[in-house]
Amino acid sequence: MSWLTETLTSTLGRKVIMALTGIFLILFLAVHLTGNLQLLKNDGGEAFNIYAEFMSTNPLIQFVSKGNFFFILLHVLISIFLTRKNRQARPVSYQVAVKSETSTWSSRNMGILGTLIFVFLIIHLKGFWYEMHFGQIPYKNYDGFEARDLYAVVDQAFSQWYWVAVYLVGMLAVAFHLSHGFQSAFQTLGLNHVKYSPAIRFVGLAFAILVPAGFAAIPIMMFFT
C-alpha cells in the first residue's frame, strides 16, 4: 500500500486525484442534467417523478451516488490542501498586472468559486435531497408504478424568486469553475498536446457554458410558466 500512501501525501499525487475526481464530477453533471431536463416536459411531472424514483431506489445507482458524495468531499479537501500549499510556497503575491497576463480570472479564483459551489451544494441538498429521503412526500401512481411526487417539491421551490436566484448564482460559479477546471484536469493527467489541446480547450469551454446554462434554464422556465 506504499504507492497509495505516496499518492495521497505527495503534491503531484493529490493533483492527479484532484483531476480524476474532477473528471468524474464533470461526467456526473452531464448525466444529472439529462435527468433534470425532464422537469421541462409538459406532463405534470410524470417523467421526472418516474426517473427520480428509479434513481433513488436502484441499488447500483445508489452505490454510484454514495461514491459521488465521497468524490465531492475528496475533491474539496484536496483543493483546500493544494491552495494552502501554494500560498505557503508563495507567501508574497505576484503583482496583479503579471497575474492578468499569465492566467485567467477563473484560475486565480478557483478557491472562491469552489467555496461558492460547496455552499450551493449544501443548500441544494437541504432543499431537494433531504426532502426526497426524509420529507413527507405523497406518492403518485403511474400505470401501476408508485413514485413520489418530487416534481411538486421542485415546482414549489422554483416558484420562489430567491430559490431561482440561488440556483442561478450557483450555476454561474459552476460555469467559471469548469472553464478552468475542465482543461486543467486533462493537463494534470498529461493529456495535452499541440495537436489536440485546442480541441480540449474548445470542448471544455463549450461544456462550461452549455451544461450550467442547461441547469439554469430549468428554474427560469419553471418560474415563468
N, C-alpha and C positions, 0 to 999 in steps of 0.2 A: 504493500500500500504506500510505499515511499513516493511513488510517482504522483499519487493523489495528494499527498501532503505537500509535495513540492509545488504542485499546480495551484493548490489553494493558498499557499503562502508567498509565492513569487508574484511580482507585479505583472510579468508577462502572462503567467497562468491565469491571473484574475482578469486580465484584459480579454483573454480568449474566452473565458466563461461569460464575461460581460457580452461579448459578441454573439456567442451561441444562444444565450438566453434572450438576447435582443432579437435574433432572427426567429426564434420560436414565438416570441410575443408578436412579431410582425405577422407571422402566419396566422396566429390566433385572431388578430384584428380583422384579417381578411375573411376568415370563416365566421366570426361573430357578426360582422356587417351583413354578410349574406343572409344570416338568420333574422337579424333585426329588421331588414328591409321588408320582411313580410308584414310588419306593422302597418305598412302603407297600402296593403291590399284592401280593397273595399268589400270586405266580407264579415265585418263585425268582429274581427279579431280571431276568427276560426283558425286560419293558417298559422298565425303566430302562437296561439294557445296550444295547438297540437304539437308544433315544433318545440316549444318551451317545455311541455310536459315530457316529451321524448328525451330531450337533452338533460332534464333534471332527474330522470329515473333510469336511464340506460347505464348499466354498470361500467362499461368501457368509457363512455363519455364522462362519467363522474370521476373515474380514475385520472383521465386526462385533465379534467377540471382541477382536481387537487394538485396535480403536477404544475398546472398553470399558476396557481397561487404560490406554490413553492418557488417557481422561476421568477415571479414578480418580486418576491421578498429577496431572493438571492441577487437579482439584478439591482435592486435598490441598495442593499447592503454593500455590494462590491463597488457600486458607483460612489457611495459615501467614502469608502476607504481610499479609492483612487483619487478622489477630489482632495481629500486631506493630504494624501501622499504628495500630490503635485504642488499643493500650497506650501508644504514643508520644504520641498526641494527648491521652490522659487519664492522665498519669503518677501522679496521685493517685486511688486507687479511691474510688468512691462508697461511702457507708455502706451496710451490709448491709440495714438497715431500708428504705432508699429503693429498693434493688435489688429486694427481695422484692415491693414494691408495684407496680413498673413492668415487671417481666419475670419469666419463668418460670425454674425451675431449669435446664431444658434449654437455654434460650437463653443463660444465663450460663456454661454449661459445655460449649459446643459443641466447644471445643478439646480438652478432656479426652475427651469422647465420641468425637470423630474420631480421636484417638490410639489409644484402645482398639480402635476398629473397624479401623484400619490394622494394628495388631499382630495382631488376629484374622485379617485377610485374609492376612497373611504365613504364619501358622500353617496356615490353611485351604489355601492354595495349595501349601505344602510337603507337606501330608498327602494331598491329593487331586489337584490339578492336576499337580504334579510326578510323582506316581506314574502318572498317566494317560499322560503323554507320555514319561517316561523309565524307568518301572518295568517289571519283567518280569512282565507280567500275561498269564495264559493266555487264549486265545480260546475262545468257545463258538459252536456252530453252531445257528442258529435257522431251520430250514427253508431252508437254503442261504445265509443271511445270517450272515457272520462278525462277531462283536462281542467286544471284550474284556470280561472279567468284572469290570467296575468295581463292580458290586454287592457282590462279595466284599470289595473294599477298604473300602467304606463300612460294610458289616456288621461287619467286623473292628474298625474304628475305634470304632463305636458300641456295641461290646460292652465297651468300657473306660470306666469311670465318669469318668475325668479328661477324655477326649475329649468326652463328653457335657457335662461341666461347662464346659469351654472354649467349646463351641458355645452353651450357654445364656447365658453371660456376654456373648458376642459379640452374640447376638440382643437381649439386654436393652439393650446400648449402642446398637444399631441402632434399637430402638424409641424410646428417648428422643431420639436424634439426629433421627429422622424426625418426631417430634411437634412439633418446632420448624422443621426444615428444609423440610418439605413446604409449609406456608403461607408461610414466609419467601421461598421461591423465587418463588411467584406474586406476592407483594407487591413483590419486587425488579423483576419484569418489568412492574409497573404493572397487574396483573390483579386489583386489589382494588376492590371497590365495595360500598356499603352493602347492595345487593340480594343479591349472591352471595358476599360474603366469609364469611358464616356457613356457607354450603354448603361452601366450600373448607375452612374450619376443621373441619367435621364429617367430610368425606371424608379430610382429612389425618390426623385423629385415628384414624379407623377403619382407615386404611391402616397407620398406625404401630403399631396393636395387632394387627390380623389377619395381616399379612404376616410380621412377626417371630414371631408365635405359630405360624403355619403351619410356618415353618422349624424352630422349637424343638420342635414336635410330632414331627418325624421322628426325631431321636436318642432322644427319650424313649420313643417307641413301639418303636423297634428295640432299645433296651436292655432293655425289659421283655418282649420276645417272643422 
